[in-house]
Amino acid sequence: MNTTKATRRTTLAVGLALALGLGITAQASAGASRSVSGKASDNITRIADFYGAYIDAVTDEGGGDLQDALRAHYLTPAFQKQLNAWEDKEHADGVLRAQNVPLAWKVTDNGTADHTEAVVTLTWSAGQTSTLVIDMTRGSHKIFHIGTKGSAGK
């Protein structure tokens, strides 16, 4: 008898959802495909790739070696030293400018003439966001500055 009541409730809930159009919405969003694209020669893509891989490395257990390798690959040697000094002083991750890990990130081109400047928006729990300004050389595609302002406004 309990099974019959549960089946009726489930049937009623599904019927109500379909009548309200909720079933169609859920079905459409569940089946929607997503794509991500980029170009290795595009600095905005490279900054997005760096932040995506770096956040994965910080999140994944045992990702410390990968974090170091990503920093060595994407950051200028001089900036790596500056970042290490900042981290020693602030006791936080210099790439993320935080002690915890964001749930999501978005990279937006902020333009400049002699180098690329991008704004990285990090989304934290409860929907809170913070922004960082990232500066990357055009020739070597290396990050030489991460901060709350661009390199010109350090």
Phi, psi and omega in degrees: 000319177300320180297320179295318178296317180296319179295318179297317179297316179298314179299317179298316180296317179295317179298317178296317179298318178293320179297326180275354180088003182290327180296321180293317179297313181297320181293318182293317182287330180290330183266357183290132178272155179236154175216152177228135179226165179185176178226136181299333181276354183263121183296326179295318176299317182295321178294317178297318178299316180299310182295321178298312180292321181295315179296321175300315182296320179293322182286320184286141178296133179075022182274007183301318179296321179293319176305312180297318180295320179295318178299316181297324182282319188262341184253146175293151178303319180297320180290327177301319178295316178299319181295318178299319178295317178299316181295320177299320181285317188266345182056046180212168177284122184288332179289321181265345184055043183200167176264348178242186187244133180289159178275333183205165178212155177218137180246130181233133178295130178248359176063155167182169185273309187265352176205171178265133174241130180231152174254125177255121176259119179259133178253127183252185179298158181060022176073008178290146179232157170220157180237146175233149175253126183246131177246132183228138177294149178281323184285305184269352181057045180245140176283128179241003179197136170225126180191188178273345174231162177293168183300331179289334182251020183335000000 
